[in-house]
């Protein structure tokens, strides 16, 4: 009997048992015995998975086992990685054509070829997974510590797979409880759900103990071996030919410690599930609806009350206000349900943020201190594996929380506005331009999939492509193709400019360096300031290219009378002044001038909700968070010009731009450290680190922009979306433009075929040219 069948039979027998006094006692005794046996089974299976993966890692990739011989074998066999890559692509392509992943002929099922043909498809998929693992092993020539990280993942992934196979099958959102009529049936079902909660808790407790035991076992085996191997390790370390060999030797020596730490981290993940089992159980609507005797007719009412109470909880300033909200038992349950979801969501976000922060922090440290980064790659690989395992763990063990977080994310006004923007013609043209190279491959695979479906009798239509691709093509037929193709020409030009403008700018900067070669230092500073300010006035020119140039020119100790460090400080100050002067000129000289034109204000959309939200944020005095994020993280030219169009205070905008120093400093130092690249590899790595820090700061600014706009929507959503008298003329122009466009709209079917062919061919040629410029 399969695992699923046994589980279903057990649940049926429990649900159908008698609820009398003697029957209830017998049922409880039987259930406890069954739980005890399952607990033992979980403990044995989890311990086997954790201990076997750790033992395999130690035997294959550490000096306690095969030492360097296994890695050397993989490095010598690196040429076979292409064969495995082709095998992976081929097998996955075949399985996709055979409808293995989401079979349309078997709704609700996945990873099945056909009824009664379960083994073949999954065996092929298993071969693809093994080929993927082999391909990663064969990358040992580039990343010698990668096999250790990949093998260490086998333990937690096995445990997650085991949990997936033994997961309860009770749905989270049943549609009808009318079948549960009697009190006895309701009690039996509640007891069944409670039994499944205990079973889940037993599994994660077993996983926690198994990983903790495996971690202690690794340390117990490694500590005495490390003392006995110390003399030989020191001899091998002294005989190592270079830093890379020494790092690999240390990695093999410390591999059991890394495995022990990994096992303790996985045990902590399981401990999180065990300690939060009560909070997670409070999010189970099935059990609580049974407790409160909910009928299917109450579903909409409950969702309405959840939304209302979520708003009340958000605005509650203390526990007393929150307590006053709970006026009856049902309302208390709803508050408990929402609070538990919020609590678990915060835990998930905090843990993810902590792991990502550790990865970035360690990457920074290793880039500055390590010339050869084998150990860095190993540690960062372990941290990345923790993040992957945690995300998979959340999806499996906190499935209701992950669904709630997804629903809340999709319900945010900012996300909805982004989705609406993606329906614009320019967004469709951009997607079409970017995806055009892969469109023929997608159509070919879809045609092959459809041919196989017709051969198997799954599809009765004569369509050339599958239904899903056909729906996409049918949707694309509704597009306004004259407008979309017109935007395609523009997007192709944007791709070319995006590729060419940095090259031309680098040529210009190189020419300026040659021209200013004979200037004295202060003339050099003045010329750089003037040129940088002028380049800021050009919309396509990005600021991050100007700052490194200032660092290169001004930090040269042969030119700067204050030495290298003094030149670094001066380059940062001059770059900051360039930014501030450019922002002021863009706002007052360009933005306010353009803002006097009504068609400019309409094109910018100052009467639309997103721009009105940005305007409210930028009007805040001082150094408010959202204001600084927008002024520092937004594109240089558009942001300052928009501030001028909105007639904002230039001094307040300059004050809000001051934190841009966090981005200017690492970018200017990137150019300064570039001058020292030939003296030591540390300078080169420090320069790369500055570039990485700039990227991280820019990413934080962008995230802050999204957060600030969303927060403005949450606080003043009604205010920024309602019509205003000041924008009546702009609203009228929008309405008039829509009416004119509707009357003058040229339908694709009305265009002659010759013109259609020429228009489409030109758009395809322009898009292909853009890709040639972009990639070659």
N, C-alpha and C positions, 0 to 999 in steps of 0.2 A: 504493500500500500504506500502511496506517495505521502510526502510530508504534509501537503495541503489537504489531502483526503483524510488523513488521520486527525488533523487539526479540526476540520469541519465536523467529523464524526464526534470528536470529543465535545465540541461546543453544542452540538445537537443533543447529545446525551445529557449534558448539564442543564440545558434549557428545558428539557422535557421531564426532568426528574420531579417527583412528588414533593410538595411543600408541607406535608404534615409534620407532626413533631418527630416521630421516629424517622420518617423519610428525610427530614431536614438534617437530623443528626448524622444519618448514614451518608447523606450527600456531602456534608462538610468534611467528614472523615475521608471519604473517597477523594474529594477535591484536594485536601491537604496532602494525601499520599501522592496524588498525581503531580502536584506542584513540587513536592520533594524530589520525585524522579526527574522531572524536567529541570529543576535547579541543578541536580547532579550532572545531567546531560549538558546543560549550558556550561557548567564549570569545566567539564572535560573537553568540550569542543573549543571553547575560548582559550583554555590553557594550551591545548595542542597547537592552535593557530599561532599564538604569541610566542611560545617556546620554540616551535619549529622554525619560524621565520628568523628569530634571533640566532638560533644555532646555525642556520644556513648562512646567514651573514658572517658570523664569526668564522666558520669553516672555510668560506670561499674568499673573503675579502680582508681578512686581518692576519697579522703575524702569528696569531694563535692557531691558524689553520694552514692554508696553502701559501701564505705570504704573498709574494708578488707574482707567482706563476700564473694564476688565473687571469689576472689583469693583463699580463704580457701575452697570454694566448688570445685574449680578446683584441688587444692592440694589433697583433699580427694578422688577425682575421677581419680587420676593419673593412677590407675591400668587399666583403660579402654583404655589407649593410644595404647596398643598392638593390640586391636581390630581395632582401626582406622588405624593403620599402615598396618595391613593385608588387610583391605578394600581398602586402597589406592593402594597397590600393585596389588590386584586382579582386581580392576576396570580398572586400566591402562593397565594391561596385556590383559584383555578381549578386550578393545578398540584397542589395538595394533593388536591383532589377527584378529579383524574385519576390519582392514584397515581404522581406523577412522582418524588418524592424517594426513597422506599423501596418500589418496586412489589412487591406481594405475589405477582404472577403471574410475576415474574422474580427468584427468590431469589438473593441474593448480588450483585445489581446495584443501582445507584442512579443517580438523575438520568436516567431513561429512561422514556418513555411506553409504548413497546411495541417488540418486535423489528422492526427495520427502520424505526423512527420515532424516530431519535435526534436529528435536527437540530431538529425542531419544538419539542420540549419544552425543549431547551437554549437554543434561540433565545429562547423566551419567558422563561426564567429569566435569560438575559443581558439582556433588556429590563428585567426587574425590578431587576437589579443596576445597570444604567445609570440607571434612574429613581431608585434610592436615591442614587447619586452626584449626580444632578441636584438631588434634594431637599436634600442636604447643601450643595451649592453655593448654593442659594437661601436658606440660613440666613445668608448673608453680611450681611444686614441687622442681625443680632444679633451674629454672630461674623465680622467681616471677614477674619480670618486663617485661617478654617476651610478655604476652597478651596485654599490653599497646602498645608496639612497633608494634605488628602485626595489632592491630585494627587501629592504626594511619596510616598504609599503605593503608587502604581501600579507603581513600579519593583520594590521587594522582593516585592510580591504576584505580579507577573509571573514573577519568578525562582522563587518557591515553586511556582507553578502549573507551570512548566516542569519542576522537579524531580519534581513529582508525576506528570507524564506520562511521565517517563523512569525512574521508580523501578523497581528490580528486582522481579520477580514471584515469587522463590523464597519459599516460606512459612517462617515462623519456627519453627513447631512441626509438622513433618510427622508423620503417624501411622504410617508404615511405611517402613522402609529395606530391606525384604527384597528389593526389586527390584534393589538395588545389590549384586549378588552377587560379581562378580569384582573383583579388585584394580584392573584397568584402568578399569572403570566408576567405582569409587570415586575414583580419582585424577582422572579426567576431571571428575567433579562438583565435587571440591574445587578444581580449577583454575578451573572456571566461577565458583564462588563468590568465589574470589580475584580473578578478572577483574572481577566486578561490584563488589567493594570498591574496586578501583583506579578503576573508572569513576565511582563515587560520589565518591571523593576528587578526581578530576579535575574533576568538576562544581563542587564547593564551592571548589576552588582557583580555578577560572575565575570564579565568582561573587565571590570575595574580591578578585581583581585587578580585576574590572569595577567594583565599587563604589568601590574605592580610586582607580582611574583617574578615575571620574566625580567623586569628591570633589576630586581635584587639578585636574580640568578646570574645576569651578565656581570654585575659588579663582583659578586662572590667568586666567579670564575676568573675575572680579569686581575683582581688585586694581588693574589698570590703569584699568578703568572708574571705580572709586571715586575715584582721584586726579584723573581728568579731570572728574568730575562734582561735585567737592567744592564749588566756588563756587556752582553752581546748587542743590545740596542745602542749603547754608547759607541761601541766599535763600528757598527754599521753607519751610525750617524757621522762619525769622523771620516769614514771612507766614502761617503756620498760625494758625487762629483759636482753637484750644484745645488742651488736653492730649491729647484723643482724636485730633485730626488729626495732632499731632506724633508720637504713638505709631504711627499707621498709616503715616506717611511713613517713620519709622525702620524699621518692619517691611518695607516694600517695598524700602528701601535695603539692608537686611541679609539679605533672603531668600536670596540665593546662598550666604551664609555658613552659614545654617541648613541648606540643602540639602547643603553640603559636609560639615558635621558629621554629618548623617543618613547620608550615604553611608559615612562612615568608621565609624559605629556598625554599619551593616549589614555592612561588610567585617569588622569585629571578630567579629560573629556567625558569619560564614563561616569566619573564622580559628579560632574555637573548635572548629568541626566538623573542620577540617583537622588541628589539633594533637591532638585527641582521637580521631582515627580509629583509632589502635591500641587504645585502651581500649574504644571502641565495638565494634570488631571482635572483641574478647575476649568480648563478650556474645552473639555469634551462636551459638546452640546447634546450628543446622543443621550448620555447618562443623565444630564441635568434636565433635559426635556422630559425624560421618563419620570424623574423625581417630581417635577412640577406638573406632570400630566398634560404636556403640550400636545395639541392636535395639529394636523397639517394646516388647518385654517389660521393658526396663530403664527405661522412662519413670517409673513410680511410684518405683522405687528411687532414681533420680536426684533427683526432687523431694524425697524424704525426706532424702537426704544434703545437698541444698542448704539445707533448713531447719535441719538439725543443725549444719552448718558455719556458717551465718549466726549462730547463737547462740554458737558457739565464737569467731568473729571478733569479735563484739560484746564478749566478755569478755576478749579478749587485751589485755594491758597493754603489750606491746612486740613488736618484730619477731621476736624469738627464739621467743616463745610461738606467734606466728602461723606461723613456719617449722616448728615442731615439729608443727603440725597437718597439714601436707602430708606424708603418709606414702607416697603413691604418685602416679604420674603423673595418674591420674584425679582424685584428690583435689586435686592442684595445679591442675588445670583448673577444678574447682568453686570453689576459693578465688579463683582469678583471675577467674572469671565474677562471683562475688558482689562482690569488691572493685572491679571495673570498674563494675558497676552503682551501687555506693555512691558511688564517686568522681564519676561523671557526675551522679548525683542531687544531690550536694552542690553541684556547679558550677551546675546549673540553679536550685536554690533560692537560692544566693548571688546570682546575676545578677538573678533576679526580685526579691529583697529589695532589692538595690541600686537598681534602677529605681524601684520603689515608694517607697523612701526619698527618692530625688531628686525625684520628683513632689511628695511631701508637703513636703519642705524648701523647694523653690522656690515652692510655693503659699504657704507661711508668709511667705517673704521678700517676695513680690509683694503679698500682702495688706497688709503693713505699709508698703510703700514706694511703691506705685503707686495713684494715684487712679483712673485709667482703665486697665483691665487688658488692652488688646488684645495687647500684647507678652507679658504673662503667659499669656494664653490660647494664643498661638502656641507659646511654649516648652513649656507644659504639654501642649499637643496633640502636639507632636513627641515628648515623653517618653512619653505614653500610646501613641502609635503604635509607639515602640520596644518597649514591653511587649507590645502585640498581635502585632507581627511576631516577637518572640522566642518567644512561646508557640506561634504557628503554626509557626515554624522548628523548635522542639523536637518538636512533634507529627510533622512531616514527616521531619526529619533524624535525630532520636533517638527513633524510634518505639518501639523495644524498651525504652528507659529510661522513657518516659512510661507505657507499659503496666505496667512493674514498679512504678513509683511508685503507680499507681492500685491495683494488687493489694495492695501493702503497706498503703496507706491503708485499704482496705476490710477488711483483716485485723486492724486494731488492735482490742483489746478495747473501748476507749472507743467506737469507731464501732459495734461490734456492740451495745453496750448502748444506744446512741442508737437504733439500728434496732429493738431490742426495745421500747423505750419508744414508738416510733411505732406499734406494734401495739395500744397500749392504747385503750380506748374514748374517753377524753378527747382523745387525739391525733386519732382519726378524726373526732370531733365538731368539733374545731378546724379540721381541713382542710375538712370539709364546710361549716362556717360561712363560712370565708374564700373558698371557691371557688363558693359557691352562685350568685352573680350571673352567672358565666360558664358555668354548667352548661347552661342552655338553648342557648346559642350552640354549645357543643361537641356537644351532641346533634343540633342542626340540621345542622351541617357533617358529622357522621358519617353522618346519614341521607342527605344528598345524595351523599356518597362511596359509600355502599352502593348507592344507586339507580343510580349510574353504573357500578359494578362489575357489577350484574345486567344492565344494558343491554349492557355489553361482553362478557358471558359469563364474566367472571372469577369471580364468586361464584354458586354454585348454590343457596344457601340463601335462605329467605324472611325472614330477619331484617331488622329495620328499621334496625339500626346495623351498623357494621363489626365484624369479629371482635375487634379489639383493644379497642374500647369495650365490646363485649359481654362480654369476659372481665372487664373492670373492673366492669361491672354485676353479673355473676355473682358476683364476689368480694364485692361490697357486699351481695349477698343473704345471705351467710353471717354478716354482722355481727349482733351482738345489738342489734337496733334499739330495743327499749325502753330499754336503757342508753345507746346512742348519742344518741337523741333527748333523753333526759333531760339528757345533757351539753350538747346543743345549746342548751337553755334557759339553762344556766349560762354557756356561752361567749357567748351573745348579751348576757347581763347584764354579762359582763366587758368586751365591746366598748363598751357604754354607759358603764360606770364609767371605762374607760380614756380615753374622750373627755371625760366630764363632770368628773372629779375635778381635772384641771389647771385647768379654767375656774373651778370653785368655789374651788380653792386660791388662784388669782390674785385672785378677788374678796375672799377672806378676808384676803390679804396687803395688798390695796389698802385695805380697811377698817381694818386694823391700822395702816397708814401714816397714815391720817387720824386715828385715835385718838391715835397717838403724836406727832402734829405739834407739840404744845406741851410735850413732855417735854424735860428737859435731856439732855445727851449720855449721861451714865452711867445715867440711868433708861432711856434708849432702848436702851442696850446690855443692861441687865438684862432688859427686857421682850422684846427680840429673842431673847436666850438662852433665857428661859423658854418663849416660844412655839415656838421651833425645837425644843427638847427635847420638848415635848408633841407636836408634829407628827410627830417621829420615832417616837413610840409607835404611830402609826396605820399599819397595814400598807400601805394603798394610796398613801400619800404618799411621793413620791420625794425623796431628798436634794438632787439637782441643782436643785430649784426653791427650796429654802430658802437655799442659799448665795448666789445672786445677790441675793436680798432683803436679806440681811445686808450685802452690798457696797453696795447702793443706799442703805440707811438710815444706815450708819455712815460712809460716805466723803464725805458732803455737807460741804463746807468751811464752810457756814453753821452747822452743828451741831457738827462735830468741832473741838475747840480745838487739835488738832495738825495741822490742815490736811488736804489731800486725801491726800497720801501716808501720813500718820499714820493717817487713817481706813481706808485700804486695808489697812495692816498689822493694825490692830485687828480689822477684819472677818474677815481670814483666821484670826487667832488665836481669835476667838470661834467661828467656824464649826468649827474643829478641836476646840475644847473641847465644843461641842454634839455633835459626832459621837462623841467619846470617852465623854461622859456617857451619851448615848443608847445606845451599845453596851453599856455596863456595866449600865444599868437593864434593857435588853432581855434580856441574858444572865442576870443574877441574879434580876430581879424577874418576868420572864415565862417565860424558857426553863426555868430550874430548877423553877419551880412547875409548868409543863406537863409536864416530864419525870417528875414523880412519878406521872403517870397512865399505866398500861400501854397503854391504847388509843391514847394520843398517840404513845408510842414505836413502836408497831406501825404507825400511820398514816404516821409519818415514815420508817419503814423503817431504823431504826438497825442492824438485823440483816442488811440487804441489802448486797451488795458495793459499790455506789457510795458509800453513806454510810460504810461501814467504811473505804473508801479515804480519804474526806475526813477521817474521825476520825484516822486514822494521820498524815495530813499536819498537822492542826491540833495534834496532841499534841507535835510537834517543838518543842524549846525555841528561844528566840531569834527571829531574823529570817530564818528559812529561806524560800527562794524560793516554794515552793508554798503555805506558810502565809500569806505576805503577799498572794499573788495571790488566794486564796480570801477572806480577810477584807477586802481592799480592793476587789476586783472583784465580789464576790457582792452580791445585793440586800441592802439595809441590814437590814430587819427579819428576814427568814428566816434570814440568816446568823448574826446574833447570837443569835436564839432557838434555832437548831440547836446552837450552841456551849453554850448553857445546858442543853439537853436531854441533850447528851452529857457533861455535868458536867466541862467543861474549865476550866482555870485562867483566871480573868477577867483577871489581870495579864498572863499570857502572851498572851492574845487581844488585849488592848489594845496590848501591845508590837508584835504582828504587824499591828495596824491602823494604826500610825503612818505607813507610807508612803502612806496615803490622802491625805496632804498634797499629793502630786503631782496629785491630782484636785481637791482643795478650792481650791488657790491660783488656777488659771485660772477656776474657776466663780465664786468670790467676786469676782475682778477683772473678770469679765464684767459684773456689776452695777455695780461701781465705775466702769468706763469708760463705762457707759451714761449716767452723769450728765454726761459731757463730750461727748456726741454732737453737741451744737449748736455747740461751739466749733470743731471741725475734723473733716473726714471721716476723718482718720488715727485719731482716737479711736474712731469707729464701726468702722473696719476692724480696729483692735486688739482691740476687744471681740469682733468676729466671730472673730478669730484665737484668742482665749482659749477661745471655745466650741469651735472646731475642735481645739485642744490637749486639751481635756477629752474630746472624742470619741475622739481618738487614744489617750490614756492609758487610757480605759475599754476600748477595743478591745484594747490590750496586756494589760490585766488579764484580760479574758475569754480571750484566747489562752493566757495563762499558767495560768489555771485548767485548761483542757483539757490543756495539756502536763503539769501537775503530777499530775493524776489519772491520765493515761496512764502517766506514769513510775512512779507507785505500783503500777499494775497490772503493769507490766513487772518491777518488783523484788519485789513481794510478792503476786503474783497468786494463788498457791496458798493463802497465808495468809488473804487477805480473802475468798476464795470458799468455804473449807471451813467446815462447821458448827462452832459453838462452844457449849459447855455453858451459857454465860451467856444464850444466846438460845433455849434450848429452849422456854420458855413462849411466846415470840413466834412461833417456828416452828409450834408446836402451834396457836396461834390462827389463823395463816395457813391451815394445813391444814384446821382446822375450818370456817373461813369459806369455803374453796373447796368443801368438801363440802356445806355448807348452800346455797351459791349454786347448785351443780349440781342439788341436789334441788328448790330453790325457784325455779329459773330459769323465767321466763315467756317462752314462745316467741312470736314475732311472729305465727305462724299461729294461735295459740290466742286471740288478742285479737279481740273483735268488730269488725266493719268500721266501725261508727259511732265507736267509741272510737279506732280507728286513724286515721280521717279527722280527727277532732278533734285528736288528738295530733300528727299530721304538720302539719296546718294551723297549729296553735299554734307549732310549732317553726319553720316557714317564716316566719310573721309575726314571731316574736321575732328571728330572724336578719336579716330585712329591716329591722326597726326598728334593730337594732344597726348595720347598715351605714349607715342614714340618719343615725344619731348620729355615726358615725365619719367620714363623708365630707362631710356637709353641715352 
